[in-house]
Amino acid sequence: MSIKHVLLFIIATYMTGCATNPASKEKDFVLMSEKAELALGLKLAAQYNQQLPLLDEKDPLAVFVNEVGQRIATVADRPELFYHFRVVDDATINAFALPGGHIYIHRGLLNHLNSEAELAAVLAHEVGHVTARHAVQRYTQIQGYQLGMFVTSVFVPIRPGTSNLTNLLAASFISGYGRDQELQADELALKYIPKAGYDPQAVEQLLATLQRLEEIDKKEKKDAGDKVVEYHGAFASHPETQKRISKTHQQAKALGKGNGLINHQRMLSALDGYPYGDNPEQGAVVGQRFLHPDLNLQLKFPERWVIKNTPKSVTARIRQKKVYFELSIKSLSKRRTAAKLLESIFPKRHIENLTSGKVLGYPSAHARIKASAPHVSKAYIDATVWLKGSQAFLLFMWAPRGDIAQYEPDFKSIRHSLKFYDEKESGGIPRIALHIWKKGDSWSALARQSHQILGHFTADRIAALNGMELTQTPKIGYIIKTVK
């Protein structure tokens, strides 16, 4: 068969789909039937439900989210679908939709909502992705990409495993859709929420909160000395949030502010007592301390350090300096001493002053390592490891070799602060608490009362938590969220 015939066969095989879009009522060129779309959604949802830290479906917050979601689903363009709304129990500011009506919202985004109408806006946006079959459109785009890769491979062989359609799709649903699809989902949200009885102005308020969080994130990164990268959460990124706010404002203004539900207090009551950040299984940053009740440990950092907790590790750095910290956990497959573990991580010739001892009662080793490290090509690394069963805890701090002397007091202070978690002494992880705004209150005062519980920009973050700028204040008697 000639190359020409091969190409014609491929095109005839793949490019066969044309269907009416349920939301736009226009013809779409797609390469997936509804039956295949629903099957893919079930498959991906089963995987996500196993991998993500989800709240139990009977949890009061999860029940509330599902109630609002089902109210939206009944007025959407594909009411015949069974919709499933789940809450991801972590601090991520995100929400996403899988094919066929499987919708996820992270608790981090929920914490920043200030009305039931804003929750409806988030869920209506995600329902819009489902009703407009954006996942199917994405599938078609990726299939086209793979087709191009296949055609190219007629001339240049491609190694097996370089593309995996399901993995590409799964990643794309979390990271967000393209500009036109995000704008269409916003438009559909404005269509659905008034039909469900909610105030359409909530869409604009929600987008303003997301833009505010982007700005605080930039301020924190600049303050620390980190490179500023634009936020790319699925609900806030494509297109830029300001453009979405402007477009949404025009559309919402045309709809007018009717008698739709807002329900500020119901949303706040639903969030009262839930963690502000990650769940206890992942630890929490509280001011200048890192607490991990499940691992039974805590650390304290000097004032000039900026701390960040991620699912894989705790990281920190001194503001505007190339001085870093990382605490991570490694699973071991066989028994070895802590010293031998260090020697397996770094070349033996680079290890100086290796000593053995105990950390939190567990066997440990400590050394200074002369090696390269992230962000510092010629570094001295202050390395401590300790072994707890099949887990190895790796605590590394590093700085440029020529500057190590001036930072050793900080390293020593952090090492010596390591101890067992004590809830009476350190308190629990930060949680949402309700507060009635009174005369004399300010965001800065609330931040001071909390001992800067959310770090250097606590006041900004508490204001954003309530959908406001630092320069804005609510009326006396208004119920707000704070963090304790």
DODRENBA-877197 format. One line per 5 residues: number of its first residue (from 1); their letters; for each residue x, y, z of C-alpha. Coordinates in steps of 0.02 Angstrom, whole numbers, plus 50000, padded with zeros to 5 digits. Example, Ala and Ser with C-alpha at 12.3 -4.5 7.8 and 13.67 -1.06 7.14 Angstrom:
residues 2
1 = AS = 50615 49775 50390 ~ 50684 49947 50357
END
This chain:
residues 484
1 = MSIKH = 50000 50000 50000 ~ 50067 50173 49955 ~ 50090 50314 50081 ~ 49946 50405 49996 ~ 49830 50256 50025
6 = VLLFI = 49889 50240 50206 ~ 49845 50423 50239 ~ 49674 50406 50157 ~ 49638 50250 50261 ~ 49685 50338 50424
11 = IATYM = 49577 50490 50384 ~ 49429 50380 50337 ~ 49448 50279 50497 ~ 49459 50423 50620 ~ 49372 50574 50544
16 = TGCAT = 49193 50515 50544 ~ 49100 50608 50683 ~ 48979 50754 50672 ~ 48849 50783 50808 ~ 48736 50919 50877
21 = NPASK = 48809 50996 51036 ~ 48679 50981 51178 ~ 48723 51154 51246 ~ 48758 51262 51093 ~ 48639 51166 50976
26 = EKDFV = 48772 51185 50842 ~ 48858 51049 50743 ~ 49020 50984 50821 ~ 49151 50880 50736 ~ 49191 50747 50868
31 = LMSEK = 49269 50574 50871 ~ 49177 50500 51020 ~ 48998 50438 51037 ~ 48896 50478 51193 ~ 48906 50295 51243
36 = AELAL = 49096 50302 51236 ~ 49096 50469 51328 ~ 48995 50397 51474 ~ 49103 50241 51480 ~ 49262 50346 51487
41 = GLKLA = 49187 50452 51626 ~ 49148 50298 51730 ~ 49322 50229 51704 ~ 49411 50390 51750 ~ 49296 50423 51899
46 = AQYNQ = 49336 50250 51970 ~ 49522 50292 51959 ~ 49504 50467 52032 ~ 49395 50404 52175 ~ 49534 50284 52223
51 = QLPLL = 49676 50409 52207 ~ 49605 50573 52275 ~ 49575 50611 52460 ~ 49386 50627 52451 ~ 49267 50675 52590
56 = DEKDP = 49144 50537 52630 ~ 48983 50562 52531 ~ 48889 50571 52697 ~ 49001 50709 52764 ~ 48890 50865 52793
61 = LAVFV = 48995 50973 52676 ~ 48990 50840 52540 ~ 48801 50823 52562 ~ 48780 51012 52545 ~ 48886 51019 52386
66 = NEVGQ = 48789 50875 52309 ~ 48623 50958 52352 ~ 48671 51120 52263 ~ 48747 51023 52118 ~ 48592 50919 52089
71 = RIATV = 48488 51078 52090 ~ 48596 51144 51948 ~ 48593 50978 51855 ~ 48403 50976 51843 ~ 48402 51137 51740
76 = ADRPE = 48555 51099 51634 ~ 48553 51049 51450 ~ 48582 50864 51483 ~ 48461 50828 51627 ~ 48452 50644 51578
81 = LFYHF = 48629 50615 51645 ~ 48664 50556 51822 ~ 48778 50689 51898 ~ 48899 50651 52039 ~ 48975 50790 52145
86 = RVVDD = 49123 50750 52258 ~ 49233 50854 52375 ~ 49422 50832 52367 ~ 49489 50853 52544 ~ 49640 50964 52513
91 = ATINA = 49688 51148 52501 ~ 49695 51161 52311 ~ 49598 51305 52232 ~ 49518 51204 52094 ~ 49366 51115 52024
96 = FALPG = 49355 51002 51873 ~ 49235 50894 51774 ~ 49257 50722 51697 ~ 49155 50661 51548 ~ 48977 50610 51583
101 = GHIYI = 48941 50713 51740 ~ 49075 50671 51869 ~ 49119 50836 51952 ~ 49249 50871 52087 ~ 49276 51027 52192
106 = HRGLL = 49424 51046 52309 ~ 49396 51103 52488 ~ 49524 51243 52461 ~ 49405 51323 52336 ~ 49253 51290 52445
111 = NHLNS = 49337 51381 52590 ~ 49344 51539 52485 ~ 49161 51539 52435 ~ 49049 51663 52525 ~ 48875 51612 52472
116 = EAELA = 48776 51464 52413 ~ 48756 51560 52250 ~ 48946 51561 52226 ~ 48949 51373 52255 ~ 48812 51357 52124
121 = AVLAH = 48919 51463 52006 ~ 49068 51345 52023 ~ 48963 51189 51998 ~ 48864 51266 51854 ~ 49028 51308 51767
126 = EVGHV = 49084 51128 51783 ~ 48914 51062 51730 ~ 48935 51176 51578 ~ 49093 51081 51531 ~ 48990 50920 51536
131 = TARHA = 48838 50983 51441 ~ 48946 51063 51305 ~ 49043 50900 51290 ~ 49209 50988 51313 ~ 49291 50824 51363
136 = VQRYT = 49238 50749 51197 ~ 49306 50901 51105 ~ 49470 50880 51201 ~ 49472 50695 51154 ~ 49452 50744 50971
141 = QIQGY = 49595 50870 50985 ~ 49710 50741 51063 ~ 49657 50609 50937 ~ 49702 50733 50801 ~ 49870 50758 50884
146 = QLGMF = 49896 50570 50893 ~ 49840 50554 50712 ~ 49972 50681 50666 ~ 50098 50582 50768 ~ 50042 50422 50678
151 = VTSVF = 50058 50503 50506 ~ 50230 50567 50555 ~ 50277 50393 50610 ~ 50251 50331 50432 ~ 50409 50430 50395
156 = VPIRP = 50493 50434 50568 ~ 50460 50285 50683 ~ 50403 50335 50859 ~ 50455 50238 51013 ~ 50315 50137 51094
161 = GTSNL = 50236 50220 51246 ~ 50270 50400 51195 ~ 50084 50440 51192 ~ 49941 50377 51298 ~ 49772 50450 51259
166 = TNLLA = 49688 50410 51425 ~ 49831 50484 51526 ~ 49834 50641 51418 ~ 49647 50661 51440 ~ 49652 50633 51628
171 = ASFIS = 49787 50765 51651 ~ 49697 50890 51539 ~ 49533 50882 51635 ~ 49620 50936 51797 ~ 49730 51069 51717
176 = GYGRD = 49585 51155 51628 ~ 49514 51181 51455 ~ 49554 51310 51322 ~ 49501 51492 51312 ~ 49341 51468 51211
181 = QELQA = 49284 51320 51316 ~ 49311 51413 51481 ~ 49214 51563 51415 ~ 49074 51450 51356 ~ 49068 51366 51528
186 = DELAL = 49053 51539 51608 ~ 48909 51581 51489 ~ 48822 51418 51530 ~ 48843 51451 51717 ~ 48754 51618 51690
191 = KYIPK = 48617 51523 51600 ~ 48596 51386 51729 ~ 48606 51472 51898 ~ 48459 51592 51873 ~ 48355 51444 51812
196 = AGYDP = 48403 51354 51972 ~ 48349 51506 52073 ~ 48519 51583 52114 ~ 48585 51760 52092 ~ 48688 51767 51930
201 = QAVEQ = 48801 51903 52002 ~ 48887 51762 52099 ~ 48987 51713 51944 ~ 49073 51882 51937 ~ 49103 51882 52127
206 = LLATL = 49181 51710 52115 ~ 49299 51760 51976 ~ 49350 51916 52073 ~ 49398 51806 52222 ~ 49502 51693 52110
211 = QRLEE = 49593 51844 52037 ~ 49625 51908 52214 ~ 49703 51742 52262 ~ 49814 51747 52108 ~ 49878 51918 52162
216 = IDKKE = 49914 51861 52340 ~ 50006 51710 52272 ~ 50115 51825 52166 ~ 50150 51938 52317 ~ 50204 51789 52421
221 = KKDAG = 50319 51724 52285 ~ 50400 51895 52260 ~ 50421 51915 52448 ~ 50507 51746 52460 ~ 50615 51777 52307
226 = DKVVE = 50535 51639 52203 ~ 50499 51653 52017 ~ 50321 51712 51986 ~ 50226 51592 51874 ~ 50047 51630 51824
231 = YHGAF = 49917 51525 51916 ~ 49851 51381 51811 ~ 49707 51303 51908 ~ 49571 51234 51796 ~ 49436 51352 51855
236 = ASHPE = 49539 51512 51847 ~ 49665 51507 51709 ~ 49603 51500 51530 ~ 49581 51640 51480 ~ 49656 51765 51603
241 = TQKRI = 49538 51794 51748 ~ 49522 51983 51719 ~ 49458 51954 51543 ~ 49333 51827 51608 ~ 49274 51949 51742
246 = SKTHQ = 49245 52087 51612 ~ 49148 51972 51496 ~ 49048 51897 51638 ~ 49008 52070 51708 ~ 48930 52121 51542
251 = QAKAL = 48827 51962 51531 ~ 48771 51966 51713 ~ 48724 52150 51698 ~ 48612 52107 51550 ~ 48526 51975 51657
256 = GKGNG = 48502 52100 51799 ~ 48500 52065 51985 ~ 48337 51980 52024 ~ 48272 51893 52178 ~ 48390 51746 52162
261 = LINHQ = 48457 51655 52314 ~ 48623 51710 52388 ~ 48625 51622 52558 ~ 48786 51694 52631 ~ 48760 51625 52805
266 = RMLSA = 48716 51448 52747 ~ 48880 51435 52651 ~ 48982 51496 52799 ~ 48893 51379 52919 ~ 48932 51233 52804
271 = LDGYP = 49119 51276 52812 ~ 49131 51310 52999 ~ 49259 51196 53082 ~ 49335 51122 52924 ~ 49524 51134 52897
276 = YGDNP = 49584 51290 52809 ~ 49730 51202 52724 ~ 49768 51020 52693 ~ 49690 50883 52796 ~ 49781 50822 52953
281 = EQGAV = 49855 50675 52858 ~ 49963 50799 52760 ~ 50013 50914 52903 ~ 49994 51103 52911 ~ 50094 51263 52917
286 = VGQRF = 50042 51372 53065 ~ 50135 51536 53069 ~ 50320 51488 53081 ~ 50284 51308 53131 ~ 50251 51149 53035
291 = LHPDL = 50135 51026 53125 ~ 50099 50848 53074 ~ 49983 50761 53199 ~ 49980 50597 53102 ~ 50171 50584 53094
296 = NLQLK = 50181 50650 53273 ~ 50310 50785 53239 ~ 50328 50973 53233 ~ 50460 51099 53179 ~ 50486 51284 53208
301 = FPERW = 50573 51403 53086 ~ 50654 51572 53121 ~ 50551 51724 53071 ~ 50640 51756 52906 ~ 50594 51585 52833
306 = VIKNT = 50447 51557 52714 ~ 50369 51384 52732 ~ 50267 51284 52607 ~ 50182 51116 52632 ~ 50151 51003 52483
311 = PKSVT = 50087 50822 52473 ~ 50265 50760 52438 ~ 50370 50867 52556 ~ 50386 51018 52668 ~ 50495 51153 52590
316 = ARIRQ = 50557 51321 52654 ~ 50680 51457 52612 ~ 50748 51618 52685 ~ 50667 51767 52600 ~ 50767 51829 52450
321 = KKVYF = 50912 51711 52489 ~ 50972 51549 52410 ~ 50952 51455 52573 ~ 50832 51308 52574 ~ 50751 51171 52677
326 = ELSIK = 50662 51010 52631 ~ 50585 50871 52734 ~ 50525 50717 52641 ~ 50490 50533 52674 ~ 50562 50387 52579
331 = SLSKR = 50498 50208 52585 ~ 50632 50078 52613 ~ 50635 49905 52537 ~ 50767 49833 52653 ~ 50844 49868 52822
336 = RTAAK = 51000 49975 52835 ~ 51076 50098 52957 ~ 51041 50284 52943 ~ 51226 50314 52904 ~ 51222 50186 52763
341 = LLESI = 51066 50268 52695 ~ 51155 50436 52687 ~ 51300 50353 52599 ~ 51180 50280 52471 ~ 51109 50453 52433
346 = FPKRH = 51273 50550 52419 ~ 51446 50495 52359 ~ 51549 50446 52511 ~ 51688 50566 52464 ~ 51567 50713 52480
351 = IENLT = 51512 50670 52657 ~ 51595 50763 52802 ~ 51577 50741 52990 ~ 51459 50592 52983 ~ 51387 50550 53155
356 = SGKVL = 51253 50432 53217 ~ 51127 50462 53355 ~ 50941 50473 53392 ~ 50802 50587 53327 ~ 50634 50575 53416
361 = GYPSA = 50699 50411 53488 ~ 50735 50336 53316 ~ 50907 50291 53246 ~ 50978 50436 53147 ~ 51131 50504 53058
366 = HARIK = 51190 50681 53028 ~ 51323 50750 52910 ~ 51377 50898 52807 ~ 51377 50861 52621 ~ 51482 50953 52493
371 = ASAPH = 51379 50935 52334 ~ 51261 51019 52213 ~ 51081 51049 52266 ~ 50923 51124 52191 ~ 50950 51308 52147
376 = VSKAY = 51130 51302 52215 ~ 51261 51216 52108 ~ 51399 51226 52240 ~ 51316 51198 52407 ~ 51346 51134 52581
381 = IDATV = 51201 51023 52633 ~ 51157 50999 52817 ~ 51083 50823 52809 ~ 50989 50727 52943 ~ 50902 50561 52917
386 = WLKGS = 50808 50452 53040 ~ 50725 50284 53020 ~ 50551 50237 53080 ~ 50512 50060 53028 ~ 50513 50053 52838
391 = QAFLL = 50508 50243 52825 ~ 50660 50355 52810 ~ 50638 50540 52854 ~ 50756 50651 52754 ~ 50787 50827 52822
396 = FMWAP = 50903 50929 52712 ~ 50953 51113 52727 ~ 51076 51196 52609 ~ 51160 51359 52560 ~ 51303 51416 52447
401 = RGDIA = 51468 51350 52515 ~ 51542 51523 52541 ~ 51393 51578 52646 ~ 51365 51422 52752 ~ 51438 51494 52913
406 = QYEPD = 51309 51633 52927 ~ 51163 51512 52905 ~ 51221 51371 53019 ~ 51134 51451 53171 ~ 50968 51441 53076
411 = FKSIR = 51000 51261 53027 ~ 51042 51215 53206 ~ 50887 51304 53272 ~ 50773 51211 53151 ~ 50853 51042 53191
416 = HSLKF = 50837 51070 53377 ~ 50655 51125 53361 ~ 50607 50953 53297 ~ 50501 50864 53426 ~ 50343 50762 53451
421 = YDEKE = 50180 50848 53410 ~ 50093 50917 53564 ~ 49916 50980 53532 ~ 49906 51067 53702 ~ 50064 51164 53668
426 = SGGIP = 50046 51195 53481 ~ 49860 51184 53452 ~ 49780 51094 53307 ~ 49787 51126 53122 ~ 49710 51290 53060
431 = RIALH = 49521 51281 53041 ~ 49383 51394 52977 ~ 49294 51487 53117 ~ 49151 51612 53107 ~ 49164 51789 53177
436 = IWKKG = 49038 51930 53190 ~ 49120 52091 53130 ~ 49117 52222 53265 ~ 49169 52403 53284 ~ 49359 52421 53285
441 = DSWSA = 49389 52259 53189 ~ 49511 52254 53044 ~ 49592 52118 52941 ~ 49762 52164 53016 ~ 49693 52151 53192
446 = LARQS = 49619 51979 53156 ~ 49786 51925 53084 ~ 49877 51982 53241 ~ 49751 51893 53353 ~ 49786 51733 53257
451 = HQILG = 49976 51758 53280 ~ 49993 51772 53090 ~ 49928 51595 53073 ~ 49936 51601 52882 ~ 50109 51678 52872
456 = HFTAD = 50173 51847 52813 ~ 50012 51890 52719 ~ 49884 51826 52844 ~ 49781 51987 52837 ~ 49771 51980 52647
461 = RIAAL = 49720 51797 52653 ~ 49583 51821 52783 ~ 49512 51966 52680 ~ 49517 51858 52522 ~ 49436 51716 52619
466 = NGMEL = 49287 51834 52635 ~ 49287 51894 52455 ~ 49364 52063 52496 ~ 49519 52167 52468 ~ 49628 52218 52615
471 = TQTPK = 49557 52395 52595 ~ 49376 52336 52608 ~ 49282 52301 52769 ~ 49111 52225 52801 ~ 48971 52309 52896
476 = IGYII = 48961 52290 53085 ~ 48863 52132 53127 ~ 48911 52044 52965 ~ 48966 51863 52985 ~ 49139 51825 52915
481 = KTVK = 49261 51680 52909 ~ 49425 51683 53001 ~ 49557 51551 53037 ~ 49600 51481 53208
END
